[in-house]
Amino acid sequence: MKHISPIEAMTKRGNFKYLEDLKQLARQNRKNPTKSELLIWNVVLKNKQTGYLFLRQKPIGRFILDFYCSKLLLAIEIDGDSHNRKQNSDKSRDLYLEQRKIKTIRFKNEEVLNLIEEVKLTLEKIIKERNF
């Protein structure tokens, strides 16, 4: 499933290309996660708890994804209050990823912080559906 994206979006090794400038920013983001990112990472995604490897702050194209699983072509985004003002850019970002067959799942900060078990169940269901 990894190689169904447009060839211009892929490296020779079959990985998605990204802007080199994002590498350092992604590294900084990994060192300074939000409370909700840290919680979902520790409770749900870390150490293949889902059965799949998820990466934190993964650059793809001109974006950095909060969490990404290449086997499932699944991106997980945790939206803070600032996303209320960025709905158009979020939609264009999701479309960009969709064109590369990457499904984006979005959770609000409050959902992750207050309803982590429900978030976990939702992700388990989506992962089963995405299991190619």
N, C-alpha and C positions, 0 to 999 in steps of 0.2 A: 504494500500500500504506500510505502514511502516514496516511490518513484513515479507517482501519477501527476505530480505538479509540473507546471511549465518548466522546460529545460533551462530557460534563462534565469530561473529562480534557484537553481541547484548548483552545488559545487561538483567537481569531478567525482568526489567520494559519495555523492548522493545526499548531502546535507543542504539545508536551506542557507542561502547567502544572507549576509547582514552587513550593515554599515560598520566599518572597523571602529569608528568613533564610539560606538555603543558598548564595546567590550569593557572599557574602564568604568563607564556609568553602571553597567550591569554588575560589575564586581563591587562597586560602592553600595549598590542597592542590596546585594546579598549580605554585606557586612552590617547593614543598618535596616533590617526588616521592620515593617509595622507590626503592631501587636497582633493584628488579625492574620497577617502573613506567617508570623512565627507560630501562632496557634494551629492554623490549618496544616502547616508543614510538620509540626511535631505530633499532632494527633491523627492526621490522615495520610500524609504523603511521604514522609521520611522513611528511609530504609525499605522501600518497596512494600509498604503496608497494604497497598491496593493490589499488589501482585505485579505492578509495573513501575519502571523507573521514571520519576518525574524530576525535572531540572528546575532550579529556581532562577528567576531573572534571566531568561533565555532570549538572546537577541535573534530576531528573524526579520529580514528585510530592514525596514527603518523603525522597527518597534522592539521593545523589550517586553516579553511576556512574563507575568508574575510566576507562573508554573507551566511547564510544557512536557508532554510525553510524546516522543517521536513514534513509538509503536502504535499508539492510538490516534495519532494526529489530533491531540486534544490540548487546548490551552485553557487554563483556569485563571481568571482575573478577579482580584479582590478590589471592589470599587469603594473608595472613600467618598467623603462629601464633595470633593472637587469634581467628581464625575457627573454631578448634577448639572454642571455648566459645560461639560464636554461630551454631551450625548451625540452630537454630529461627528466629532472626531472618533468617538468609540464605534459608531456605525461604519465609518469608512475603514477603520482598522479591522473590524470584524469581517467586512466584505473582502478586504485584501487577504486575510487569512482564509476565508471561505474559498476564494479562488484557488488557493493552494491546498484545498481539501482539509484544512484545519478547522475543527469545530471549537468555538469559544463558549465557555460557560462562565457566567458572571455571578458573583455573590457580593452582597453589600457587607461592609465592615461589621455592621450590627448583627447580621445573620451569623457570621463566623464567630464573633465574640459571645453571642448570647444563645445560639442554637447550633452549636458545633456538631451534635449528634445527628440532627436533621440534615445538616450540610454533608456529613459523612455518608448518610444513607442515600442522599440524592446523587452524590458522586459515585457510589457503588453501583447504583442503577444505570447511570450514564456509561460507566466503564463497561458494564456487561453488554450494553447496546453497541458500544464502539468496538468491542472485541472482535476483530476481523478474522 
